[in-house]
């Protein structure tokens, strides 16, 4: 009963008249005249006493809902739910009130800030107009959005103004830009307006009177610098030749002609009281307050040093540039004058440009440098040619010439043309077409594949199809360009070495000292003997009999096209010429 009284007092419930008893399972049962009101599991009784549980969470009601105690309990639960809903609603209402208050405060702050921006903008415009060099026709703005905290807004500012020199209107300007601006900071507003005025994308339009004033002032300024003239040869290699060319024109012509020649372009407002413009690729500045044209000290000093450099080295530079002109046809070009006044020269060697900067202007030095580069290129070509297995191969040379002569040619067409076989394609012949009839198809195709691997030939698709033709590569020109010395060792002879060897033996009777076996390797050189039968016949005419015996032995041992080849070799030992066999 004490537990029942405790539960009643804690929850404001009235269970008077009820009895509490313990069941056999140690659960607390609360009954009203024998009817069960609720019971508490033994597990939760200690928790209720320690107030760790809410009582209503563990009360198990009777299935009979007609008792007065059940109605009391239901009313209690409903009342508690209503109180909870009320507290939640009050909490949300307070939160919404705080949000609305903060939003209203933010709106009031933005309104105050935006109200200050026109005042700040007007103050900045007044400061800019104080010097009386510019007058704002219009300065409008449009606030797009707030993009960051504080007093920063994204604003589009549009400016239209006129530029004056005393009471004379020089130019009109119109420009706009959108930027992030701290609207309470006049310095930031001033910086943004100056950025609009000096931006390259916003141009300025000179009046006719303003253009004449600038031309006159520029002419008077340059007239003081008329000693800054250089030779015509030097004009070809400087960065701003038109400006220096005008300085020479200024030196020899009248004022009106000089002023008329000046063409003003790219006019900008460098500052509210300074105009920047270009004449002959050179930047000039006009100070409106002082009514004077000037160049930055660094640029003026650089121009004077350049002119002084040319005058000091005029004689040697003329000889140097004349030497460069003589070798210009061989891809040697003088590029430009570089910093610290060196002259950069470049030349095309092979596929690459080689550059060199000269600080000593000697014609002999330039010619020596060019010859050294030529010798270096020749050495590289020779080394590259030596690395090619195709180099010195007579068949490879004829294949490359045949591909160069015919833009529509296949590997099969190459084999048929050089072996003298019939074919369907119309192919232009080369000197040795049809002379390789004693070679097999595989032998010709192997040389084609070798040239492919060495990047002397390449494939190309025909009309975006799967039909492929053969095209020449520039590297293949080495087969005819580079001439190597005859080898000293017969074991490493190429085709062209055998040809040279036979020519020297026929003309001078001189042969390399070599063993019988090495010398007779000539008889196995199919390509050489097929292309040069007359030379071979003269070379073999006085050879000992064992040469012919070797050829006869090979003739007896071979079969097919190899037998036919050795029959052809035997014919070379006869005095009567025998025609080259073809298929």
Secondary structure as UniProt FT lines:
FT   HELIX           2..11
FT   TURN            16..17
FT   STRAND          19..22
FT   TURN            24..25
FT   STRAND          28..32
FT   TURN            33..34
FT   STRAND          35..40
FT   HELIX           42..49
FT   TURN            50..51
FT   HELIX           55..58
FT   STRAND          60..61
FT   HELIX           68..129
FT   TURN            130..131
FT   STRAND          134..145
FT   TURN            150..151
FT   STRAND          152..165
FT   TURN            166..167
FT   STRAND          168..182
FT   TURN            183..184
FT   HELIX           186..198
FT   TURN            200..201
FT   STRAND          204..206
FT   HELIX           208..223
FT   TURN            224..227
FT   HELIX           232..235
FT   TURN            236..237
FT   TURN            239..240
FT   HELIX           241..252
FT   HELIX           255..261
FT   STRAND          265..271
FT   TURN            272..273
FT   STRAND          274..279
FT   TURN            280..281
FT   STRAND          282..287
FT   TURN            288..291
FT   STRAND          292..294
FT   HELIX           297..312
FT   HELIX           314..326
FT   HELIX           328..330
FT   STRAND          332..337
FT   TURN            339..340
FT   STRAND          343..349
FT   TURN            350..351
FT   STRAND          352..358
FT   HELIX           363..387
FT   TURN            391..392
FT   HELIX           394..405
FT   HELIX           411..419
FT   TURN            431..434
FT   TURN            437..438
FT   HELIX           441..453
FT   TURN            454..455
FT   STRAND          457..461
FT   TURN            463..464
FT   STRAND          468..472
FT   HELIX           474..477
FT   HELIX           478..481
FT   HELIX           490..492
FT   HELIX           495..508
FT   HELIX           516..519
FT   HELIX           520..524
FT   HELIX           526..531
FT   HELIX           533..540
FT   TURN            541..542
FT   HELIX           545..557
FT   HELIX           560..572
//
